[in-house]
Amino acid sequence: MTIAEKIKALRKQAKLTQTELGEMLGVQKNAVSKWECGRVTDIPAGKIKAMAKIFDVQPSYLIDNERDEPRPGDREPIPDEDVKFALFGGDQEITDEMYEEVRQFAAFVKARNRK
């Protein structure tokens, strides 16, 4: 899968239009369109890094034409503060002990599902 195909697939998966992605990256819709069509292949490294962050993948996934699917580790780790906010409405409402219990339970479920 080419970088062009990956950008288009990830953009659609994120339910973004070319215009919206362009605005997030500080480029015109035409630039995104050219990237997705493969007409422009020398995408600036800063834009690749920004897209990787938007799509929650590593920049290497976007550039590696040999890899069709993200592998474990390609996704950026989610900061603890974001997890606390998602689970408990913010980190003010959860103690470190409560959060550690959630992390241990998640590890238990993950290990159980590997069997």
DSSP file (Angstrom, degrees, kcal/mol; ACC not computed):
  #  RESIDUE AA STRUCTURE BP1 BP2  ACC     N-H-->O    O-->H-N    N-H-->O    O-->H-N    TCO  KAPPA ALPHA  PHI   PSI    X-CA   Y-CA   Z-CA
    1    1 A M              0   0    0      0, 0.0    66,-0.2     0, 0.0     2,-0.1   0.000 360.0 360.0 360.0 132.8    0.0    0.0    0.0
    2    2 A T     >  -     0   0    0      1,-0.1     4,-2.4    64,-0.1     5,-0.2  -0.328 360.0-108.6 -82.4 166.1    1.4    3.4   -1.0
    3    3 A I  H  > S+     0   0    0      1,-0.2     4,-2.7     2,-0.2     5,-0.2   0.871 121.2  56.1 -60.6 -35.9    1.6    6.5    1.2
    4    4 A A  H  > S+     0   0    0      1,-0.2     4,-2.1     2,-0.2    -1,-0.2   0.933 108.8  45.0 -61.8 -46.5   -1.2    8.0   -1.0
    5    5 A E  H  > S+     0   0    0      1,-0.2     4,-2.6     2,-0.2    -2,-0.2   0.881 113.4  51.0 -65.5 -38.1   -3.5    5.0   -0.4
    6    6 A K  H  X S+     0   0    0     -4,-2.4     4,-2.9     2,-0.2     5,-0.3   0.921 109.0  50.0 -66.2 -43.7   -2.7    5.1    3.4
    7    7 A I  H  X S+     0   0    0     -4,-2.7     4,-2.5     1,-0.2     5,-0.2   0.942 113.9  45.6 -59.5 -47.2   -3.5    8.8    3.7
    8    8 A K  H  X S+     0   0    0     -4,-2.1     4,-2.3    -5,-0.2    -2,-0.2   0.929 115.3  46.2 -63.3 -45.7   -6.8    8.4    1.9
    9    9 A A  H  X S+     0   0    0     -4,-2.6     4,-2.5     1,-0.2    -2,-0.2   0.916 115.0  46.1 -64.8 -43.5   -7.8    5.3    3.9
   10   10 A L  H  X S+     0   0    0     -4,-2.9     4,-2.0     2,-0.2    -1,-0.2   0.883 111.7  52.1 -67.7 -37.7   -6.8    6.8    7.2
   11   11 A R  H  <>S+     0   0    0     -4,-2.5     5,-2.4    -5,-0.3    -2,-0.2   0.933 112.6  44.8 -62.5 -45.4   -8.6   10.1    6.4
   12   12 A K  H ><5S+     0   0    0     -4,-2.3     3,-1.4     1,-0.2    -2,-0.2   0.897 110.8  53.7 -66.9 -39.5  -11.8    8.3    5.5
   13   13 A Q  H 3<5S+     0   0    0     -4,-2.5    -1,-0.2     1,-0.3    -2,-0.2   0.864 109.2  49.3 -61.2 -35.4  -11.5    6.1    8.6
   14   14 A A  T 3<5S-     0   0    0     -4,-2.0    -1,-0.3    -5,-0.2    -2,-0.2   0.459 114.0-123.7 -81.7  -0.8  -11.2    9.3   10.7
   15   15 A K  T < 5 +     0   0    0     -3,-1.4     2,-0.4     1,-0.2    -3,-0.2   0.896  61.8 144.4  58.2  43.9  -14.3   10.7    8.8
   16   16 A L      < -     0   0    0     -5,-2.4    -1,-0.2    -6,-0.1     2,-0.2  -0.873  45.2-134.4-110.5 145.0  -12.4   13.7    7.6
   17   17 A T     >  -     0   0    0     -2,-0.4     4,-2.5     1,-0.1     5,-0.2  -0.485  31.1-108.1 -84.1 166.4  -12.8   15.5    4.3
   18   18 A Q  H  > S+     0   0    0      1,-0.2     4,-2.6     2,-0.2     5,-0.2   0.891 122.8  52.8 -60.5 -38.2   -9.8   16.6    2.3
   19   19 A T  H  > S+     0   0    0      2,-0.2     4,-2.5     1,-0.2    -1,-0.2   0.930 109.2  47.7 -63.1 -46.2  -10.6   20.2    3.3
   20   20 A E  H  > S+     0   0    0      2,-0.2     4,-2.1     1,-0.2    -2,-0.2   0.921 113.5  47.1 -63.0 -44.6  -10.8   19.3    7.0
   21   21 A L  H  X S+     0   0    0     -4,-2.5     4,-1.7     1,-0.2    -1,-0.2   0.921 111.5  52.2 -63.1 -42.5   -7.5   17.4    6.9
   22   22 A G  H  X>S+     0   0    0     -4,-2.6     5,-2.9    -5,-0.2     4,-1.2   0.913 108.7  50.0 -59.0 -43.8   -5.9   20.3    5.0
   23   23 A E  H  <5S+     0   0    0     -4,-2.5     3,-0.3     1,-0.2    -1,-0.2   0.898 109.6  51.2 -62.0 -40.3   -7.0   22.8    7.6
   24   24 A M  H  <5S+     0   0    0     -4,-2.1    -1,-0.2     1,-0.2    -2,-0.2   0.821 116.9  40.5 -65.6 -30.0   -5.6   20.6   10.4
   25   25 A L  H  <5S-     0   0    0     -4,-1.7    -1,-0.2     2,-0.2    -2,-0.2   0.522 112.6-115.7 -96.6  -7.5   -2.3   20.5    8.5
   26   26 A G  T  <5S+     0   0    0     -4,-1.2     2,-0.3    -3,-0.3    -3,-0.2   0.823  78.0 111.4  76.0  31.2   -2.2   24.1    7.4
   27   27 A V  S   <S-     0   0    0     -5,-2.9    -1,-0.3    -6,-0.2    -2,-0.2  -0.869  71.0 -95.7-130.3 165.9   -2.4   23.2    3.7
   28   28 A Q    >>  -     0   0    0     -2,-0.3     4,-1.4     1,-0.1     3,-0.8  -0.386  34.6-111.4 -76.8 158.3   -5.0   23.6    0.9
   29   29 A K  H 3> S+     0   0    0      1,-0.2     4,-2.6     2,-0.2     5,-0.2   0.852 117.3  63.8 -55.3 -36.3   -7.4   20.9    0.0
   30   30 A N  H 3> S+     0   0    0      1,-0.2     4,-2.5     2,-0.2    -1,-0.2   0.865  98.6  53.2 -59.8 -36.8   -5.6   20.6   -3.3
   31   31 A A  H <> S+     0   0    0     -3,-0.8     4,-2.3     2,-0.2    -1,-0.2   0.936 110.1  46.9 -64.7 -45.5   -2.4   19.5   -1.5
   32   32 A V  H  X S+     0   0    0     -4,-1.4     4,-2.5     1,-0.2    -2,-0.2   0.917 111.7  51.8 -61.7 -43.1   -4.2   16.7    0.3
   33   33 A S  H  X S+     0   0    0     -4,-2.6     4,-1.8     1,-0.2     6,-0.2   0.913 109.8  48.8 -59.7 -44.3   -5.8   15.7   -3.0
   34   34 A K  H  X>S+     0   0    0     -4,-2.5     5,-1.5     2,-0.2     6,-1.4   0.878 111.1  50.4 -65.1 -38.0   -2.4   15.5   -4.8
   35   35 A W  H ><5S+     0   0    0     -4,-2.3     3,-0.6     1,-0.2    -2,-0.2   0.929 111.9  47.5 -63.8 -44.3   -1.0   13.5   -1.9
   36   36 A E  H 3<5S+     0   0    0     -4,-2.5    -2,-0.2     1,-0.2    -1,-0.2   0.781 112.6  48.5 -71.0 -27.0   -3.9   11.0   -2.1
   37   37 A C  H 3<5S-     0   0    0     -4,-1.8    -1,-0.2    -5,-0.2    -2,-0.2   0.595 111.2-120.9 -85.9 -11.6   -3.7   10.7   -5.9
   38   38 A G  T <<5S+     0   0    0     -4,-0.8    -3,-0.2    -3,-0.6    -4,-0.1   0.574  79.0 122.6  82.9   9.1    0.1   10.1   -5.7
   39   39 A R  S   <S+     0   0    0     -5,-1.5     2,-0.5    -6,-0.2    -4,-0.2   0.789  75.9  43.1 -73.5 -26.6    0.9   13.1   -7.9
   40   40 A V        +     0   0    0     -6,-1.4    -2,-0.2    -9,-0.1    -1,-0.2  -0.979  60.0 162.6-120.5 119.7    3.0   14.6   -5.1
   41   41 A T        +     0   0    0     -2,-0.5     2,-1.2     1,-0.1    -1,-0.1   0.548  59.0  81.0-111.9 -12.2    5.3   12.2   -3.3
   42   42 A D        +     0   0    0      2,-0.0    -1,-0.1     3,-0.0     3,-0.1  -0.448  62.4 172.5 -94.6  63.0    7.8   14.5   -1.6
   43   43 A I        -     0   0    0     -2,-1.2     5,-0.1    -3,-0.1    -2,-0.0  -0.545  41.4-103.1 -71.7 130.0    5.5   15.4    1.3
   44   44 A P    >>  -     0   0    0      0, 0.0     4,-2.0     0, 0.0     3,-0.7  -0.239  23.2-124.4 -56.5 141.1    7.3   17.4    3.9
   45   45 A A  H 3> S+     0   0    0      1,-0.3     4,-2.7     2,-0.2     5,-0.2   0.859 110.8  57.8 -55.4 -38.7    8.5   15.5    6.9
   46   46 A G  H 3> S+     0   0    0      1,-0.2     4,-2.0     2,-0.2    -1,-0.3   0.868 106.9  47.7 -61.7 -36.3    6.6   17.9    9.2
   47   47 A K  H <> S+     0   0    0     -3,-0.7     4,-2.6     2,-0.2    -1,-0.2   0.868 110.7  51.3 -72.9 -36.6    3.3   17.2    7.4
   48   48 A I  H  X S+     0   0    0     -4,-2.0     4,-2.5     2,-0.2    -2,-0.2   0.926 111.6  47.6 -64.3 -43.7    3.9   13.4    7.6
   49   49 A K  H  X S+     0   0    0     -4,-2.7     4,-2.0     2,-0.2    -2,-0.2   0.910 112.6  49.1 -63.0 -41.7    4.6   13.7   11.4
   50   50 A A  H  X S+     0   0    0     -4,-2.0     4,-2.3     2,-0.2    -2,-0.2   0.909 111.8  48.4 -65.4 -42.1    1.4   15.8   11.8
   51   51 A M  H  X S+     0   0    0     -4,-2.6     4,-2.9     1,-0.2     5,-0.2   0.914 108.7  54.3 -63.5 -41.5   -0.7   13.4    9.8
   52   52 A A  H  X>S+     0   0    0     -4,-2.5     5,-2.5     1,-0.2     4,-0.7   0.901 109.8  47.5 -58.9 -40.9    0.7   10.5   11.9
   53   53 A K  H ><5S+     0   0    0     -4,-2.0     3,-0.5     3,-0.2    -1,-0.2   0.918 112.3  48.9 -67.0 -42.9   -0.4   12.3   15.0
   54   54 A I  H 3<5S+     0   0    0     -4,-2.3    -2,-0.2     1,-0.2    -1,-0.2   0.912 118.2  40.0 -61.2 -43.2   -3.8   13.0   13.6
   55   55 A F  H 3<5S-     0   0    0     -4,-2.9    -1,-0.2    -5,-0.1    -2,-0.2   0.453 109.9-122.8 -89.3  -0.7   -4.3    9.4   12.6
   56   56 A D  T <<5S+     0   0    0     -4,-0.7     2,-0.3    -3,-0.5    -3,-0.2   0.910  71.5 115.7  60.4  45.7   -2.7    8.0   15.7
   57   57 A V  S   <S-     0   0    0     -5,-2.5    -1,-0.2    18,-0.2    18,-0.2  -0.897  72.1 -95.3-132.9 165.6    0.0    6.0   13.8
   58   58 A Q    >>  -     0   0    0     16,-0.7     3,-1.1    -2,-0.3     4,-1.0  -0.561  31.9-121.9 -77.3 147.1    3.8    6.2   13.7
   59   59 A P  H 3> S+     0   0    0      0, 0.0     4,-1.7     0, 0.0     3,-0.3   0.848 111.5  64.4 -56.0 -33.7    5.2    8.2   10.8
   60   60 A S  H 3> S+     0   0    0      1,-0.2     4,-1.9     2,-0.2    14,-0.0   0.832  95.3  58.4 -61.8 -32.0    7.1    5.1    9.7
   61   61 A Y  H <4 S+     0   0    0     -3,-1.1    -1,-0.2     1,-0.2     6,-0.2   0.918 106.0  48.7 -62.7 -41.8    3.8    3.4    9.0
   62   62 A L  H  < S+     0   0    0     -4,-1.0    -2,-0.2    -3,-0.3    -1,-0.2   0.895 116.4  41.3 -64.9 -38.8    2.9    6.1    6.5
   63   63 A I  H  < S+     0   0    0     -4,-1.7     2,-0.9     1,-0.1    -1,-0.2   0.740  92.1  90.7 -85.3 -22.4    6.2    6.0    4.7
   64   64 A D    ><  -     0   0    0     -4,-1.9     3,-1.1    -5,-0.2    -1,-0.1  -0.641  52.8-172.2 -82.2 105.5    6.7    2.2    4.6
   65   65 A N  T 3  S+     0   0    0     -2,-0.9    -1,-0.2     1,-0.2    -4,-0.0   0.626  79.9  66.3 -71.1 -13.2    5.1    0.9    1.3
   66   66 A E  T 3  S+     0   0    0      1,-0.1     2,-0.6    -3,-0.0    -1,-0.2   0.689  88.4  75.8 -81.7 -18.4    5.7   -2.7    2.4
   67   67 A R    <   +     0   0    0     -3,-1.1    -1,-0.1   -66,-0.2     4,-0.0  -0.841  49.1 175.9-103.7 121.2    3.2   -2.5    5.3
   68   68 A D  S    S+     0   0    0     -2,-0.6    -1,-0.1     1,-0.1    -2,-0.0   0.747  70.3  37.2 -91.5 -26.0   -0.4   -2.5    4.6
   69   69 A E  S    S-     0   0    0    -68,-0.0    -1,-0.1     0, 0.0     2,-0.1  -0.959  88.7-105.9-127.5 143.3   -1.8   -2.6    8.1
   70   70 A P        -     0   0    0      0, 0.0     3,-0.1     0, 0.0    -2,-0.0  -0.423  37.5-144.5 -62.3 142.1   -0.5   -0.8   11.3
   71   71 A R    >   -     0   0    0      1,-0.1     3,-2.8    -2,-0.1     4,-0.5  -0.646  35.2 -75.2-101.4 163.3    1.2   -3.3   13.6
   72   72 A P  T 3  S+     0   0    0      0, 0.0    -1,-0.1     0, 0.0     0, 0.0  -0.361 125.5  33.2 -54.8 136.0    1.1   -3.2   17.4
   73   73 A G  T 3  S+     0   0    0      2,-0.1   -16,-0.0    -3,-0.1     0, 0.0   0.167  92.7  95.0  97.6 -17.5    3.4   -0.3   18.5
   74   74 A D  S <  S+     0   0    0     -3,-2.8   -16,-0.7     2,-0.1     2,-0.2   0.844  70.6  79.4 -72.0 -32.2    2.5    1.7   15.4
   75   75 A R  S    S-     0   0    0     -4,-0.5   -18,-0.2   -18,-0.2    -2,-0.1  -0.519  93.6-109.4 -77.5 142.3   -0.1    3.6   17.3
   76   76 A E        -     0   0    0     -2,-0.2    -1,-0.1   -24,-0.2     2,-0.1  -0.441  39.7-104.2 -66.2 139.5    1.0    6.3   19.6
   77   77 A P        -     0   0    0      0, 0.0    -1,-0.1     0, 0.0   -21,-0.0  -0.417  34.1-119.8 -64.8 143.3    0.7    5.4   23.3
   78   78 A I        -     0   0    0     -2,-0.1     5,-0.1    -3,-0.1    -3,-0.0  -0.737  29.6-116.7 -86.7 124.8   -2.3    7.1   25.0
   79   79 A P    >>  -     0   0    0      0, 0.0     4,-1.7     0, 0.0     3,-0.8  -0.275  18.5-120.6 -61.1 145.5   -1.2    9.4   27.9
   80   80 A D  H 3> S+     0   0    0      1,-0.3     4,-2.8     2,-0.2     5,-0.2   0.853 112.7  59.8 -54.0 -37.8   -2.5    8.4   31.3
   81   81 A E  H 3> S+     0   0    0      1,-0.2     4,-2.1     2,-0.2    -1,-0.3   0.876 104.7  49.2 -61.9 -36.8   -4.3   11.8   31.6
   82   82 A D  H <> S+     0   0    0     -3,-0.8     4,-2.5     2,-0.2    -1,-0.2   0.893 111.4  48.9 -69.0 -39.5   -6.3   11.0   28.5
   83   83 A V  H  X S+     0   0    0     -4,-1.7     4,-2.7     2,-0.2     5,-0.3   0.932 111.4  49.6 -64.6 -45.3   -7.3    7.6   29.8
   84   84 A K  H  X S+     0   0    0     -4,-2.8     4,-2.9     1,-0.2     6,-1.1   0.913 111.7  49.1 -59.8 -42.4   -8.3    9.0   33.2
   85   85 A F  H  X S+     0   0    0     -4,-2.1     4,-1.8     4,-0.2    -1,-0.2   0.928 113.1  46.7 -63.6 -44.0  -10.4   11.7   31.5
   86   86 A A  H  < S+     0   0    0     -4,-2.5    -2,-0.2     1,-0.2    -1,-0.2   0.892 121.5  36.1 -66.0 -39.7  -12.1    9.2   29.2
   87   87 A L  H  < S+     0   0    0     -4,-2.7    -2,-0.2    -5,-0.2    -1,-0.2   0.860 134.9  17.2 -81.8 -36.8  -12.9    6.7   32.0
   88   88 A F  H  < S-     0   0    0     -4,-2.9    -3,-0.2    -5,-0.3    -2,-0.2   0.294 102.6-102.9-126.8   9.0  -13.6    9.1   34.9
   89   89 A G  S  < S-     0   0    0     -4,-1.8    -4,-0.2    -5,-0.3     2,-0.2   0.715  91.9 -19.0  76.1  19.0  -14.3   12.5   33.5
   90   90 A G  S >  S-     0   0    0     -6,-1.1     3,-0.8    -7,-0.1     4,-0.1  -0.483  76.7 -88.5 128.8 161.7  -10.9   13.8   34.5
   91   91 A D  G >  S+     0   0    0      1,-0.2     3,-0.7    -2,-0.2    -1,-0.1   0.542 111.7  74.3 -83.1  -4.9   -8.0   13.0   36.8
   92   92 A Q  G 3  S+     0   0    0      1,-0.2    -1,-0.2    -3,-0.1    -2,-0.1   0.767  95.3  52.0 -74.4 -23.6   -9.5   15.0   39.7
   93   93 A E  G <  S+     0   0    0     -3,-0.8     2,-0.4    -5,-0.1    -1,-0.2   0.367 103.3  65.4 -94.9   4.9  -12.1   12.3   40.3
   94   94 A I    <   -     0   0    0     -3,-0.7     2,-0.2    -4,-0.1   -10,-0.0  -0.983  68.9-141.0-132.9 137.9   -9.8    9.3   40.5
   95   95 A T     >  -     0   0    0     -2,-0.4     4,-2.2     1,-0.1     5,-0.2  -0.518  31.2-111.3 -87.6 163.2   -7.0    8.4   42.9
   96   96 A D  H  > S+     0   0    0      1,-0.2     4,-2.3     2,-0.2     5,-0.1   0.863 119.7  54.9 -60.5 -35.9   -3.8    6.8   41.8
   97   97 A E  H  > S+     0   0    0      2,-0.2     4,-2.0     1,-0.2    -1,-0.2   0.913 107.3  48.8 -64.7 -43.2   -4.9    3.6   43.5
   98   98 A M  H  > S+     0   0    0      1,-0.2     4,-1.8     2,-0.2    -2,-0.2   0.921 112.2  48.8 -62.0 -43.5   -8.2    3.5   41.5
   99   99 A Y  H  X S+     0   0    0     -4,-2.2     4,-2.3     1,-0.2    -2,-0.2   0.898 108.3  53.5 -65.5 -39.7   -6.3    4.1   38.3
  100  100 A E  H  X S+     0   0    0     -4,-2.3     4,-2.5     1,-0.2    -1,-0.2   0.880 106.0  53.9 -63.2 -37.6   -3.8    1.3   39.0
  101  101 A E  H  X S+     0   0    0     -4,-2.0     4,-2.3     2,-0.2    -1,-0.2   0.906 108.4  49.2 -61.8 -41.1   -6.6   -1.1   39.6
  102  102 A V  H  X S+     0   0    0     -4,-1.8     4,-2.5     2,-0.2    -2,-0.2   0.920 111.2  49.6 -64.1 -43.5   -8.0   -0.2   36.2
  103  103 A R  H  X S+     0   0    0     -4,-2.3     4,-2.2     1,-0.2    -2,-0.2   0.906 111.4  48.9 -62.3 -41.9   -4.6   -0.8   34.6
  104  104 A Q  H  X S+     0   0    0     -4,-2.5     4,-2.3     2,-0.2    -1,-0.2   0.894 111.0  49.9 -65.7 -39.5   -4.2   -4.1   36.3
  105  105 A F  H  X S+     0   0    0     -4,-2.3     4,-2.6     2,-0.2    -2,-0.2   0.917 109.7  51.0 -64.6 -42.4   -7.6   -5.2   35.2
  106  106 A A  H  X S+     0   0    0     -4,-2.5     4,-2.4     1,-0.2    -2,-0.2   0.908 110.4  49.2 -61.0 -42.0   -6.8   -4.2   31.6
  107  107 A A  H  X S+     0   0    0     -4,-2.2     4,-2.5     2,-0.2    -1,-0.2   0.895 110.6  51.5 -63.9 -40.0   -3.6   -6.2   31.7
  108  108 A F  H  X S+     0   0    0     -4,-2.3     4,-2.6     2,-0.2    -2,-0.2   0.942 111.3  46.2 -61.0 -48.9   -5.5   -9.2   33.1
  109  109 A V  H  X S+     0   0    0     -4,-2.6     4,-2.2     1,-0.2    -2,-0.2   0.909 112.8  50.2 -62.1 -42.9   -8.1   -9.1   30.3
  110  110 A K  H  X S+     0   0    0     -4,-2.4     4,-0.9    -5,-0.2    -1,-0.2   0.928 112.5  46.3 -61.9 -45.3   -5.4   -8.7   27.7
  111  111 A A  H >X S+     0   0    0     -4,-2.5     4,-0.6     1,-0.2     3,-0.6   0.898 111.6  52.0 -65.1 -40.4   -3.5  -11.7   29.0
  112  112 A R  H >< S+     0   0    0     -4,-2.6     3,-0.9     1,-0.2    -1,-0.2   0.885 107.5  52.4 -62.9 -39.0   -6.7  -13.8   29.2
  113  113 A N  H 3< S+     0   0    0     -4,-2.2    -1,-0.2     1,-0.2    -2,-0.2   0.686 100.0  63.0 -74.3 -17.4   -7.6  -13.0   25.6
  114  114 A R  H <<        0   0    0     -4,-0.9    -1,-0.2    -3,-0.6    -2,-0.2   0.723 360.0 360.0 -75.8 -21.1   -4.1  -14.1   24.4
  115  115 A K    <<        0   0    0     -3,-0.9    -1,-0.2    -4,-0.6    -2,-0.1   0.482 360.0 360.0 -73.6 360.0   -4.7  -17.7   25.6
